[in-house]
Amino acid sequence: MESAASRAGNAAGKPSRLAAALKHMKRDRQLLMLFIPCLAFYLIFRYGPLYGLLIAFKDYSVFQGIWDSPWVGLKHFEKFFSGNDFALLFRNTLLLGFLNLIFSFPFPILLALMLNEVRLKWFKKSVQTLSYLPAFLSVVIICSMVIDFLSPTHGIVNKIIQAFGFEPIYFLGEKAWFRPVYIISEIWTNMGYESIIYLAAIAGIDPTLYEAARVDGANRYHMMRHITIPGILGTVVVMFILKTGSMIRIGYEKVLLLYSPMTYEVADVFSTFVYRKGLLEANFSYAAAVGLFEALVALVMLLAANLVSKRIGGRGLW
């Protein structure tokens, strides 16, 4: 058995965790200084406003303020869960987020794999530039382009449909078409930008693996299947977990710009509901309760996706 004196000697010989942390901070002080603006941003604009969630449990009044407004507990949550809007919003949000995850997640991976196989640099750069371009445009511009493309009178899509002898389709006015239009526009907008992550992961693969495979007679398909895809699998898993966690957090901007009263039944989601109740109707407490519920569901989905990923593949965010 180790004596107390030897344990004390070992403890004296090894630096404490605090001393080790201070040593690393001193060594990497330049990098930490570069991190300060990012840390300040999250403290001020992400964690600082969290105290405002209190209004979800109060009857908030602008004149009384957050602290002096009367406490009502779970009143707004009970009203939301017992109302007619809950089932519709939950179904629309979950279904739209799930379809978007299933259909849009693989496209950046496929684009990165295809671009990695292109040997003509000018063609590769041209495709990359064109695919990245939508990510630098605002949501308003993207939605305006979608509306123009799908216009039943002068849209290019309906012009093509009419050229084949079919009747024009009012895509944004029919419930059956809203989800496909939304998902396709998401793929078009994010595919090129998100492929950068996978291209960076591919660039980090040891090139000697490809050289060894080439010596063994492997072709491009075999190298992609047995080297490239396994090499980026960790990145794919992490991105899938993050996507799953944000699956239900659908931004209100694009839905708000694309939907109409004719498509409310399939298009109305938590974020658009919060926008209407909070900003248009000034029902701040009720909107905060709905937003808090949405955030909690997203957190549960993130934890579940991370747990399943670790159980199946042994990889996760933490």
C-alpha positions as protocol buffer text, in pm:
chain_id: "A"
residue {
  index: 1
  type: MET
  ca { x: 0 y: 0 z: 0 }
}
residue {
  index: 2
  type: GLU
  ca { x: 127 y: 343 z: -86 }
}
residue {
  index: 3
  type: SER
  ca { x: 240 y: 533 z: 220 }
}
residue {
  index: 4
  type: ALA
  ca { x: 111 y: 874 z: 317 }
}
residue {
  index: 5
  type: ALA
  ca { x: 458 y: 1018 z: 274 }
}
residue {
  index: 6
  type: SER
  ca { x: 487 y: 890 z: -84 }
}
residue {
  index: 7
  type: ARG
  ca { x: 140 y: 1022 z: -168 }
}
residue {
  index: 8
  type: ALA
  ca { x: 237 y: 1359 z: -23 }
}
residue {
  index: 9
  type: GLY
  ca { x: 559 y: 1354 z: -224 }
}
residue {
  index: 10
  type: ASN
  ca { x: 373 y: 1273 z: -545 }
}
residue {
  index: 11
  type: ALA
  ca { x: 120 y: 1547 z: -471 }
}
residue {
  index: 12
  type: ALA
  ca { x: 401 y: 1793 z: -408 }
}
residue {
  index: 13
  type: GLY
  ca { x: 579 y: 1692 z: -727 }
}
residue {
  index: 14
  type: LYS
  ca { x: 275 y: 1731 z: -953 }
}
residue {
  index: 15
  type: PRO
  ca { x: 130 y: 2076 z: -1023 }
}
residue {
  index: 16
  type: SER
  ca { x: -231 y: 2132 z: -926 }
}
residue {
  index: 17
  type: ARG
  ca { x: -502 y: 2169 z: -1186 }
}
residue {
  index: 18
  type: LEU
  ca { x: -524 y: 2540 z: -1115 }
}
residue {
  index: 19
  type: ALA
  ca { x: -149 y: 2585 z: -1161 }
}
residue {
  index: 20
  type: ALA
  ca { x: -159 y: 2384 z: -1485 }
}
residue {
  index: 21
  type: ALA
  ca { x: -453 y: 2593 z: -1611 }
}
residue {
  index: 22
  type: LEU
  ca { x: -272 y: 2918 z: -1529 }
}
residue {
  index: 23
  type: LYS
  ca { x: 36 y: 2789 z: -1707 }
}
residue {
  index: 24
  type: HIS
  ca { x: -163 y: 2710 z: -2022 }
}
residue {
  index: 25
  type: MET
  ca { x: -338 y: 3048 z: -2006 }
}
residue {
  index: 26
  type: LYS
  ca { x: -4 y: 3225 z: -1985 }
}
residue {
  index: 27
  type: ARG
  ca { x: 133 y: 3021 z: -2274 }
}
residue {
  index: 28
  type: ASP
  ca { x: -173 y: 3080 z: -2498 }
}
residue {
  index: 29
  type: ARG
  ca { x: -254 y: 3434 z: -2386 }
}
residue {
  index: 30
  type: GLN
  ca { x: -247 y: 3573 z: -2741 }
}
residue {
  index: 31
  type: LEU
  ca { x: -505 y: 3318 z: -2860 }
}
residue {
  index: 32
  type: LEU
  ca { x: -720 y: 3379 z: -2553 }
}
residue {
  index: 33
  type: MET
  ca { x: -717 y: 3753 z: -2621 }
}
residue {
  index: 34
  type: LEU
  ca { x: -848 y: 3683 z: -2970 }
}
residue {
  index: 35
  type: PHE
  ca { x: -1127 y: 3478 z: -2809 }
}
residue {
  index: 36
  type: ILE
  ca { x: -1241 y: 3766 z: -2583 }
}
residue {
  index: 37
  type: PRO
  ca { x: -1472 y: 3935 z: -2842 }
}
residue {
  index: 38
  type: CYS
  ca { x: -1647 y: 3603 z: -2907 }
}
residue {
  index: 39
  type: LEU
  ca { x: -1687 y: 3541 z: -2535 }
}
residue {
  index: 40
  type: ALA
  ca { x: -1818 y: 3895 z: -2482 }
}
residue {
  index: 41
  type: PHE
  ca { x: -2070 y: 3851 z: -2764 }
}
residue {
  index: 42
  type: TYR
  ca { x: -2218 y: 3537 z: -2610 }
}
residue {
  index: 43
  type: LEU
  ca { x: -2223 y: 3683 z: -2259 }
}
residue {
  index: 44
  type: ILE
  ca { x: -2396 y: 4003 z: -2369 }
}
residue {
  index: 45
  type: PHE
  ca { x: -2630 y: 3885 z: -2644 }
}
residue {
  index: 46
  type: ARG
  ca { x: -2691 y: 3519 z: -2556 }
}
residue {
  index: 47
  type: TYR
  ca { x: -2661 y: 3464 z: -2181 }
}
residue {
  index: 48
  type: GLY
  ca { x: -2738 y: 3817 z: -2064 }
}
residue {
  index: 49
  type: PRO
  ca { x: -3097 y: 3827 z: -2196 }
}
residue {
  index: 50
  type: LEU
  ca { x: -3185 y: 3490 z: -2039 }
}
residue {
  index: 51
  type: TYR
  ca { x: -3330 y: 3665 z: -1737 }
}
residue {
  index: 52
  type: GLY
  ca { x: -3608 y: 3782 z: -1970 }
}
residue {
  index: 53
  type: LEU
  ca { x: -3744 y: 3425 z: -1973 }
}
residue {
  index: 54
  type: LEU
  ca { x: -3906 y: 3514 z: -1643 }
}
residue {
  index: 55
  type: ILE
  ca { x: -4190 y: 3681 z: -1834 }
}
residue {
  index: 56
  type: ALA
  ca { x: -4303 y: 3333 z: -1946 }
}
residue {
  index: 57
  type: PHE
  ca { x: -4412 y: 3280 z: -1583 }
}
residue {
  index: 58
  type: LYS
  ca { x: -4561 y: 3628 z: -1535 }
}
residue {
  index: 59
  type: ASP
  ca { x: -4831 y: 3852 z: -1678 }
}
residue {
  index: 60
  type: TYR
  ca { x: -4573 y: 4089 z: -1817 }
}
residue {
  index: 61
  type: SER
  ca { x: -4654 y: 4456 z: -1838 }
}
residue {
  index: 62
  type: VAL
  ca { x: -4423 y: 4702 z: -2009 }
}
residue {
  index: 63
  type: PHE
  ca { x: -4507 y: 4967 z: -1749 }
}
residue {
  index: 64
  type: GLN
  ca { x: -4446 y: 4741 z: -1448 }
}
residue {
  index: 65
  type: GLY
  ca { x: -4130 y: 4578 z: -1581 }
}
residue {
  index: 66
  type: ILE
  ca { x: -4011 y: 4221 z: -1553 }
}
residue {
  index: 67
  type: TRP
  ca { x: -3962 y: 4206 z: -1176 }
}
residue {
  index: 68
  type: ASP
  ca { x: -4281 y: 4387 z: -1073 }
}
residue {
  index: 69
  type: SER
  ca { x: -4518 y: 4208 z: -1312 }
}
residue {
  index: 70
  type: PRO
  ca { x: -4746 y: 3959 z: -1131 }
}
residue {
  index: 71
  type: TRP
  ca { x: -4631 y: 3598 z: -1109 }
}
residue {
  index: 72
  type: VAL
  ca { x: -4873 y: 3347 z: -1269 }
}
residue {
  index: 73
  type: GLY
  ca { x: -4665 y: 3029 z: -1275 }
}
residue {
  index: 74
  type: LEU
  ca { x: -4750 y: 2785 z: -1555 }
}
residue {
  index: 75
  type: LYS
  ca { x: -5065 y: 2967 z: -1667 }
}
residue {
  index: 76
  type: HIS
  ca { x: -4938 y: 3045 z: -2018 }
}
residue {
  index: 77
  type: PHE
  ca { x: -4801 y: 2694 z: -2070 }
}
residue {
  index: 78
  type: GLU
  ca { x: -5134 y: 2540 z: -1969 }
}
residue {
  index: 79
  type: LYS
  ca { x: -5318 y: 2775 z: -2202 }
}
residue {
  index: 80
  type: PHE
  ca { x: -5090 y: 2680 z: -2491 }
}
residue {
  index: 81
  type: PHE
  ca { x: -5103 y: 2303 z: -2431 }
}
residue {
  index: 82
  type: SER
  ca { x: -5482 y: 2303 z: -2395 }
}
residue {
  index: 83
  type: GLY
  ca { x: -5543 y: 2526 z: -2698 }
}
residue {
  index: 84
  type: ASN
  ca { x: -5611 y: 2426 z: -3058 }
}
residue {
  index: 85
  type: ASP
  ca { x: -5280 y: 2566 z: -3180 }
}
residue {
  index: 86
  type: PHE
  ca { x: -5047 y: 2329 z: -2995 }
}
residue {
  index: 87
  type: ALA
  ca { x: -5109 y: 2010 z: -3195 }
}
residue {
  index: 88
  type: LEU
  ca { x: -5099 y: 2194 z: -3530 }
}
residue {
  index: 89
  type: LEU
  ca { x: -4780 y: 2385 z: -3450 }
}
residue {
  index: 90
  type: PHE
  ca { x: -4601 y: 2083 z: -3305 }
}
residue {
  index: 91
  type: ARG
  ca { x: -4691 y: 1867 z: -3605 }
}
residue {
  index: 92
  type: ASN
  ca { x: -4594 y: 2130 z: -3863 }
}
residue {
  index: 93
  type: THR
  ca { x: -4268 y: 2221 z: -3692 }
}
residue {
  index: 94
  type: LEU
  ca { x: -4157 y: 1864 z: -3630 }
}
residue {
  index: 95
  type: LEU
  ca { x: -4255 y: 1744 z: -3978 }
}
residue {
  index: 96
  type: LEU
  ca { x: -4097 y: 2037 z: -4160 }
}
residue {
  index: 97
  type: GLY
  ca { x: -3779 y: 2011 z: -3953 }
}
residue {
  index: 98
  type: PHE
  ca { x: -3760 y: 1633 z: -4000 }
}
residue {
  index: 99
  type: LEU
  ca { x: -3810 y: 1651 z: -4378 }
}
residue {
  index: 100
  type: ASN
  ca { x: -3555 y: 1930 z: -4401 }
}
residue {
  index: 101
  type: LEU
  ca { x: -3302 y: 1725 z: -4202 }
}
residue {
  index: 102
  type: ILE
  ca { x: -3352 y: 1407 z: -4404 }
}
residue {
  index: 103
  type: PHE
  ca { x: -3341 y: 1569 z: -4747 }
}
residue {
  index: 104
  type: SER
  ca { x: -3103 y: 1863 z: -4701 }
}
residue {
  index: 105
  type: PHE
  ca { x: -2838 y: 1704 z: -4477 }
}
residue {
  index: 106
  type: PRO
  ca { x: -2683 y: 1467 z: -4739 }
}
residue {
  index: 107
  type: PHE
  ca { x: -2648 y: 1726 z: -5017 }
}
residue {
  index: 108
  type: PRO
  ca { x: -2348 y: 1919 z: -4875 }
}
residue {
  index: 109
  type: ILE
  ca { x: -2170 y: 1588 z: -4817 }
}
residue {
  index: 110
  type: LEU
  ca { x: -2236 y: 1472 z: -5173 }
}
residue {
  index: 111
  type: LEU
  ca { x: -2125 y: 1810 z: -5312 }
}
residue {
  index: 112
  type: ALA
  ca { x: -1800 y: 1798 z: -5111 }
}
residue {
  index: 113
  type: LEU
  ca { x: -1727 y: 1443 z: -5226 }
}
residue {
  index: 114
  type: MET
  ca { x: -1791 y: 1534 z: -5591 }
}
residue {
  index: 115
  type: LEU
  ca { x: -1583 y: 1852 z: -5574 }
}
residue {
  index: 116
  type: ASN
  ca { x: -1299 y: 1654 z: -5419 }
}
residue {
  index: 117
  type: GLU
  ca { x: -1295 y: 1431 z: -5728 }
}
residue {
  index: 118
  type: VAL
  ca { x: -1283 y: 1721 z: -5979 }
}
residue {
  index: 119
  type: ARG
  ca { x: -939 y: 1772 z: -6128 }
}
residue {
  index: 120
  type: LEU
  ca { x: -1010 y: 2083 z: -6341 }
}
residue {
  index: 121
  type: LYS
  ca { x: -936 y: 2368 z: -6101 }
}
residue {
  index: 122
  type: TRP
  ca { x: -1126 y: 2633 z: -6298 }
}
residue {
  index: 123
  type: PHE
  ca { x: -1439 y: 2416 z: -6308 }
}
residue {
  index: 124
  type: LYS
  ca { x: -1410 y: 2330 z: -5940 }
}
residue {
  index: 125
  type: LYS
  ca { x: -1373 y: 2695 z: -5839 }
}
residue {
  index: 126
  type: SER
  ca { x: -1664 y: 2797 z: -6062 }
}
residue {
  index: 127
  type: VAL
  ca { x: -1895 y: 2538 z: -5907 }
}
residue {
  index: 128
  type: GLN
  ca { x: -1785 y: 2634 z: -5557 }
}
residue {
  index: 129
  type: THR
  ca { x: -1848 y: 3003 z: -5621 }
}
residue {
  index: 130
  type: LEU
  ca { x: -2193 y: 2943 z: -5766 }
}
residue {
  index: 131
  type: SER
  ca { x: -2291 y: 2707 z: -5485 }
}
residue {
  index: 132
  type: TYR
  ca { x: -2166 y: 2945 z: -5212 }
}
residue {
  index: 133
  type: LEU
  ca { x: -2342 y: 3250 z: -5356 }
}
residue {
  index: 134
  type: PRO
  ca { x: -2693 y: 3195 z: -5208 }
}
residue {
  index: 135
  type: ALA
  ca { x: -2548 y: 3180 z: -4855 }
}
residue {
  index: 136
  type: PHE
  ca { x: -2432 y: 3543 z: -4889 }
}
residue {
  index: 137
  type: LEU
  ca { x: -2775 y: 3669 z: -4991 }
}
residue {
  index: 138
  type: SER
  ca { x: -3036 y: 3776 z: -4737 }
}
residue {
  index: 139
  type: VAL
  ca { x: -3344 y: 3566 z: -4669 }
}
residue {
  index: 140
  type: VAL
  ca { x: -3559 y: 3839 z: -4826 }
}
residue {
  index: 141
  type: ILE
  ca { x: -3367 y: 3818 z: -5154 }
}
residue {
  index: 142
  type: ILE
  ca { x: -3378 y: 3438 z: -5155 }
}
residue {
  index: 143
  type: CYS
  ca { x: -3753 y: 3433 z: -5092 }
}
residue {
  index: 144
  type: SER
  ca { x: -3811 y: 3702 z: -5355 }
}
residue {
  index: 145
  type: MET
  ca { x: -3624 y: 3490 z: -5608 }
}
residue {
  index: 146
  type: VAL
  ca { x: -3827 y: 3181 z: -5511 }
}
residue {
  index: 147
  type: ILE
  ca { x: -4152 y: 3375 z: -5546 }
}
residue {
  index: 148
  type: ASP
  ca { x: -4048 y: 3506 z: -5888 }
}
residue {
  index: 149
  type: PHE
  ca { x: -3929 y: 3165 z: -6010 }
}
residue {
  index: 150
  type: LEU
  ca { x: -4257 y: 3000 z: -5903 }
}
residue {
  index: 151
  type: SER
  ca { x: -4497 y: 3276 z: -6011 }
}
residue {
  index: 152
  type: PRO
  ca { x: -4797 y: 3122 z: -6194 }
}
residue {
  index: 153
  type: THR
  ca { x: -4795 y: 3406 z: -6451 }
}
residue {
  index: 154
  type: HIS
  ca { x: -4432 y: 3485 z: -6531 }
}
residue {
  index: 155
  type: GLY
  ca { x: -4222 y: 3238 z: -6330 }
}
residue {
  index: 156
  type: ILE
  ca { x: -3958 y: 3041 z: -6518 }
}
residue {
  index: 157
  type: VAL
  ca { x: -4071 y: 2712 z: -6361 }
}
residue {
  index: 158
  type: ASN
  ca { x: -4428 y: 2755 z: -6482 }
}
residue {
  index: 159
  type: LYS
  ca { x: -4303 y: 2868 z: -6821 }
}
residue {
  index: 160
  type: ILE
  ca { x: -4123 y: 2534 z: -6852 }
}
residue {
  index: 161
  type: ILE
  ca { x: -4434 y: 2348 z: -6732 }
}
residue {
  index: 162
  type: GLN
  ca { x: -4648 y: 2528 z: -6991 }
}
residue {
  index: 163
  type: ALA
  ca { x: -4392 y: 2452 z: -7262 }
}
residue {
  index: 164
  type: PHE
  ca { x: -4463 y: 2082 z: -7205 }
}
residue {
  index: 165
  type: GLY
  ca { x: -4836 y: 2142 z: -7241 }
}
residue {
  index: 166
  type: PHE
  ca { x: -4939 y: 2142 z: -6874 }
}
residue {
  index: 167
  type: GLU
  ca { x: -5133 y: 2399 z: -6675 }
}
residue {
  index: 168
  type: PRO
  ca { x: -4937 y: 2641 z: -6451 }
}
residue {
  index: 169
  type: ILE
  ca { x: -4922 y: 2558 z: -6080 }
}
residue {
  index: 170
  type: TYR
  ca { x: -4969 y: 2809 z: -5800 }
}
residue {
  index: 171
  type: PHE
  ca { x: -4693 y: 2656 z: -5587 }
}
residue {
  index: 172
  type: LEU
  ca { x: -4707 y: 2898 z: -5294 }
}
residue {
  index: 173
  type: GLY
  ca { x: -5085 y: 2893 z: -5279 }
}
residue {
  index: 174
  type: GLU
  ca { x: -5132 y: 2517 z: -5254 }
}
residue {
  index: 175
  type: LYS
  ca { x: -5077 y: 2335 z: -4926 }
}
residue {
  index: 176
  type: ALA
  ca { x: -4930 y: 2027 z: -5092 }
}
residue {
  index: 177
  type: TRP
  ca { x: -4645 y: 2229 z: -5243 }
}
residue {
  index: 178
  type: PHE
  ca { x: -4535 y: 2444 z: -4949 }
}
residue {
  index: 179
  type: ARG
  ca { x: -4307 y: 2187 z: -4780 }
}
residue {
  index: 180
  type: PRO
  ca { x: -4131 y: 2077 z: -5103 }
}
residue {
  index: 181
  type: VAL
  ca { x: -4072 y: 2442 z: -5197 }
}
residue {
  index: 182
  type: TYR
  ca { x: -3934 y: 2523 z: -4852 }
}
residue {
  index: 183
  type: ILE
  ca { x: -3702 y: 2220 z: -4843 }
}
residue {
  index: 184
  type: ILE
  ca { x: -3570 y: 2273 z: -5197 }
}
residue {
  index: 185
  type: SER
  ca { x: -3499 y: 2638 z: -5121 }
}
residue {
  index: 186
  type: GLU
  ca { x: -3314 y: 2532 z: -4803 }
}
residue {
  index: 187
  type: ILE
  ca { x: -3102 y: 2286 z: -5000 }
}
residue {
  index: 188
  type: TRP
  ca { x: -3022 y: 2549 z: -5262 }
}
residue {
  index: 189
  type: THR
  ca { x: -2933 y: 2810 z: -4999 }
}
residue {
  index: 190
  type: ASN
  ca { x: -2718 y: 2605 z: -4761 }
}
residue {
  index: 191
  type: MET
  ca { x: -2568 y: 2327 z: -4972 }
}
residue {
  index: 192
  type: GLY
  ca { x: -2259 y: 2513 z: -5093 }
}
residue {
  index: 193
  type: TYR
  ca { x: -2185 y: 2692 z: -4767 }
}
residue {
  index: 194
  type: GLU
  ca { x: -2213 y: 2376 z: -4552 }
}
residue {
  index: 195
  type: SER
  ca { x: -1998 y: 2178 z: -4794 }
}
residue {
  index: 196
  type: ILE
  ca { x: -1700 y: 2392 z: -4684 }
}
residue {
  index: 197
  type: ILE
  ca { x: -1695 y: 2203 z: -4352 }
}
residue {
  index: 198
  type: TYR
  ca { x: -1673 y: 1867 z: -4526 }
}
residue {
  index: 199
  type: LEU
  ca { x: -1414 y: 1989 z: -4776 }
}
residue {
  index: 200
  type: ALA
  ca { x: -1202 y: 2104 z: -4482 }
}
residue {
  index: 201
  type: ALA
  ca { x: -1241 y: 1760 z: -4322 }
}
residue {
  index: 202
  type: ILE
  ca { x: -1138 y: 1594 z: -4648 }
}
residue {
  index: 203
  type: ALA
  ca { x: -832 y: 1820 z: -4669 }
}
residue {
  index: 204
  type: GLY
  ca { x: -726 y: 1694 z: -4326 }
}
residue {
  index: 205
  type: ILE
  ca { x: -706 y: 1330 z: -4435 }
}
residue {
  index: 206
  type: ASP
  ca { x: -350 y: 1198 z: -4456 }
}
residue {
  index: 207
  type: PRO
  ca { x: -254 y: 1198 z: -4830 }
}
residue {
  index: 208
  type: THR
  ca { x: -27 y: 897 z: -4778 }
}
residue {
  index: 209
  type: LEU
  ca { x: -342 y: 686 z: -4739 }
}
residue {
  index: 210
  type: TYR
  ca { x: -442 y: 772 z: -5095 }
}
residue {
  index: 211
  type: GLU
  ca { x: -88 y: 701 z: -5219 }
}
residue {
  index: 212
  type: ALA
  ca { x: -85 y: 360 z: -5054 }
}
residue {
  index: 213
  type: ALA
  ca { x: -428 y: 278 z: -5194 }
}
residue {
  index: 214
  type: ARG
  ca { x: -319 y: 385 z: -5542 }
}
residue {
  index: 215
  type: VAL
  ca { x: -14 y: 157 z: -5520 }
}
residue {
  index: 216
  type: ASP
  ca { x: -246 y: -130 z: -5422 }
}
residue {
  index: 217
  type: GLY
  ca { x: -453 y: -70 z: -5737 }
}
residue {
  index: 218
  type: ALA
  ca { x: -752 y: 109 z: -5585 }
}
residue {
  index: 219
  type: ASN
  ca { x: -952 y: 336 z: -5818 }
}
residue {
  index: 220
  type: ARG
  ca { x: -1117 y: 668 z: -5729 }
}
residue {
  index: 221
  type: TYR
  ca { x: -1440 y: 503 z: -5617 }
}
residue {
  index: 222
  type: HIS
  ca { x: -1261 y: 264 z: -5383 }
}
residue {
  index: 223
  type: MET
  ca { x: -1054 y: 547 z: -5233 }
}
residue {
  index: 224
  type: MET
  ca { x: -1365 y: 758 z: -5177 }
}
residue {
  index: 225
  type: ARG
  ca { x: -1551 y: 467 z: -5019 }
}
residue {
  index: 226
  type: HIS
  ca { x: -1274 y: 332 z: -4796 }
}
residue {
  index: 227
  type: ILE
  ca { x: -1067 y: 645 z: -4720 }
}
residue {
  index: 228
  type: THR
  ca { x: -1257 y: 969 z: -4779 }
}
residue {
  index: 229
  type: ILE
  ca { x: -1594 y: 874 z: -4630 }
}
residue {
  index: 230
  type: PRO
  ca { x: -1451 y: 706 z: -4316 }
}
residue {
  index: 231
  type: GLY
  ca { x: -1213 y: 1002 z: -4281 }
}
residue {
  index: 232
  type: ILE
  ca { x: -1497 y: 1255 z: -4258 }
}
residue {
  index: 233
  type: LEU
  ca { x: -1736 y: 1033 z: -4063 }
}
residue {
  index: 234
  type: GLY
  ca { x: -1659 y: 1207 z: -3733 }
}
residue {
  index: 235
  type: THR
  ca { x: -1744 y: 1545 z: -3886 }
}
residue {
  index: 236
  type: VAL
  ca { x: -2063 y: 1402 z: -4036 }
}
residue {
  index: 237
  type: VAL
  ca { x: -2173 y: 1268 z: -3697 }
}
residue {
  index: 238
  type: VAL
  ca { x: -2109 y: 1599 z: -3521 }
}
residue {
  index: 239
  type: MET
  ca { x: -2294 y: 1795 z: -3790 }
}
residue {
  index: 240
  type: PHE
  ca { x: -2585 y: 1551 z: -3779 }
}
residue {
  index: 241
  type: ILE
  ca { x: -2617 y: 1589 z: -3402 }
}
residue {
  index: 242
  type: LEU
  ca { x: -2614 y: 1969 z: -3431 }
}
residue {
  index: 243
  type: LYS
  ca { x: -2868 y: 1955 z: -3713 }
}
residue {
  index: 244
  type: THR
  ca { x: -3092 y: 1728 z: -3509 }
}
residue {
  index: 245
  type: GLY
  ca { x: -3075 y: 1964 z: -3213 }
}
residue {
  index: 246
  type: SER
  ca { x: -3178 y: 2258 z: -3429 }
}
residue {
  index: 247
  type: MET
  ca { x: -3433 y: 2060 z: -3630 }
}
residue {
  index: 248
  type: ILE
  ca { x: -3727 y: 2208 z: -3444 }
}
residue {
  index: 249
  type: ARG
  ca { x: -3577 y: 2559 z: -3431 }
}
residue {
  index: 250
  type: ILE
  ca { x: -3707 y: 2669 z: -3769 }
}
residue {
  index: 251
  type: GLY
  ca { x: -3644 y: 3036 z: -3834 }
}
residue {
  index: 252
  type: TYR
  ca { x: -3956 y: 3241 z: -3884 }
}
residue {
  index: 253
  type: GLU
  ca { x: -3816 y: 3462 z: -4161 }
}
residue {
  index: 254
  type: LYS
  ca { x: -3836 y: 3226 z: -4458 }
}
residue {
  index: 255
  type: VAL
  ca { x: -4167 y: 3071 z: -4352 }
}
residue {
  index: 256
  type: LEU
  ca { x: -4313 y: 3415 z: -4291 }
}
residue {
  index: 257
  type: LEU
  ca { x: -4208 y: 3535 z: -4635 }
}
residue {
  index: 258
  type: LEU
  ca { x: -4329 y: 3224 z: -4820 }
}
residue {
  index: 259
  type: TYR
  ca { x: -4652 y: 3127 z: -4648 }
}
residue {
  index: 260
  type: SER
  ca { x: -4999 y: 3276 z: -4690 }
}
residue {
  index: 261
  type: PRO
  ca { x: -5342 y: 3225 z: -4527 }
}
residue {
  index: 262
  type: MET
  ca { x: -5404 y: 2947 z: -4781 }
}
residue {
  index: 263
  type: THR
  ca { x: -5106 y: 2747 z: -4648 }
}
residue {
  index: 264
  type: TYR
  ca { x: -5129 y: 2823 z: -4275 }
}
residue {
  index: 265
  type: GLU
  ca { x: -5249 y: 2470 z: -4206 }
}
residue {
  index: 266
  type: VAL
  ca { x: -4917 y: 2318 z: -4315 }
}
residue {
  index: 267
  type: ALA
  ca { x: -4681 y: 2616 z: -4283 }
}
residue {
  index: 268
  type: ASP
  ca { x: -4748 y: 2769 z: -3942 }
}
residue {
  index: 269
  type: VAL
  ca { x: -4466 y: 2674 z: -3701 }
}
residue {
  index: 270
  type: PHE
  ca { x: -4360 y: 2771 z: -3349 }
}
residue {
  index: 271
  type: SER
  ca { x: -4143 y: 3063 z: -3460 }
}
residue {
  index: 272
  type: THR
  ca { x: -4412 y: 3228 z: -3676 }
}
residue {
  index: 273
  type: PHE
  ca { x: -4666 y: 3177 z: -3397 }
}
residue {
  index: 274
  type: VAL
  ca { x: -4429 y: 3343 z: -3148 }
}
residue {
  index: 275
  type: TYR
  ca { x: -4379 y: 3631 z: -3394 }
}
residue {
  index: 276
  type: ARG
  ca { x: -4753 y: 3691 z: -3430 }
}
residue {
  index: 277
  type: LYS
  ca { x: -4833 y: 3659 z: -3061 }
}
residue {
  index: 278
  type: GLY
  ca { x: -4531 y: 3851 z: -2933 }
}
residue {
  index: 279
  type: LEU
  ca { x: -4476 y: 4132 z: -3182 }
}
residue {
  index: 280
  type: LEU
  ca { x: -4808 y: 4173 z: -3361 }
}
residue {
  index: 281
  type: GLU
  ca { x: -5044 y: 4107 z: -3069 }
}
residue {
  index: 282
  type: ALA
  ca { x: -4802 y: 4226 z: -2794 }
}
residue {
  index: 283
  type: ASN
  ca { x: -4880 y: 3915 z: -2586 }
}
residue {
  index: 284
  type: PHE
  ca { x: -4521 y: 3893 z: -2466 }
}
residue {
  index: 285
  type: SER
  ca { x: -4563 y: 3643 z: -2180 }
}
residue {
  index: 286
  type: TYR
  ca { x: -4756 y: 3393 z: -2390 }
}
residue {
  index: 287
  type: ALA
  ca { x: -4505 y: 3421 z: -2675 }
}
residue {
  index: 288
  type: ALA
  ca { x: -4214 y: 3375 z: -2431 }
}
residue {
  index: 289
  type: ALA
  ca { x: -4376 y: 3059 z: -2292 }
}
residue {
  index: 290
  type: VAL
  ca { x: -4413 y: 2912 z: -2642 }
}
residue {
  index: 291
  type: GLY
  ca { x: -4055 y: 3006 z: -2729 }
}
residue {
  index: 292
  type: LEU
  ca { x: -3924 y: 2850 z: -2406 }
}
residue {
  index: 293
  type: PHE
  ca { x: -4111 y: 2527 z: -2478 }
}
residue {
  index: 294
  type: GLU
  ca { x: -3960 y: 2518 z: -2828 }
}
residue {
  index: 295
  type: ALA
  ca { x: -3610 y: 2565 z: -2685 }
}
residue {
  index: 296
  type: LEU
  ca { x: -3660 y: 2286 z: -2429 }
}
residue {
  index: 297
  type: VAL
  ca { x: -3779 y: 2045 z: -2699 }
}
residue {
  index: 298
  type: ALA
  ca { x: -3472 y: 2134 z: -2909 }
}
residue {
  index: 299
  type: LEU
  ca { x: -3246 y: 2070 z: -2607 }
}
residue {
  index: 300
  type: VAL
  ca { x: -3405 y: 1729 z: -2545 }
}
residue {
  index: 301
  type: MET
  ca { x: -3361 y: 1635 z: -2913 }
}
residue {
  index: 302
  type: LEU
  ca { x: -2994 y: 1743 z: -2904 }
}
residue {
  index: 303
  type: LEU
  ca { x: -2925 y: 1533 z: -2593 }
}
residue {
  index: 304
  type: ALA
  ca { x: -3110 y: 1236 z: -2738 }
}
residue {
  index: 305
  type: ALA
  ca { x: -2924 y: 1256 z: -3070 }
}
residue {
  index: 306
  type: ASN
  ca { x: -2590 y: 1277 z: -2890 }
}
residue {
  index: 307
  type: LEU
  ca { x: -2679 y: 978 z: -2669 }
}
residue {
  index: 308
  type: VAL
  ca { x: -2794 y: 764 z: -2963 }
}
residue {
  index: 309
  type: SER
  ca { x: -2482 y: 856 z: -3162 }
}
residue {
  index: 310
  type: LYS
  ca { x: -2254 y: 752 z: -2874 }
}
residue {
  index: 311
  type: ARG
  ca { x: -2444 y: 426 z: -2821 }
}
residue {
  index: 312
  type: ILE
  ca { x: -2438 y: 331 z: -3191 }
}
residue {
  index: 313
  type: GLY
  ca { x: -2109 y: 469 z: -3320 }
}
residue {
  index: 314
  type: GLY
  ca { x: -1920 y: 564 z: -3006 }
}
residue {
  index: 315
  type: ARG
  ca { x: -1895 y: 930 z: -3114 }
}
residue {
  index: 316
  type: GLY
  ca { x: -2072 y: 1237 z: -2986 }
}
residue {
  index: 317
  type: LEU
  ca { x: -2034 y: 1603 z: -2903 }
}
residue {
  index: 318
  type: TRP
  ca { x: -1928 y: 1523 z: -2547 }
}
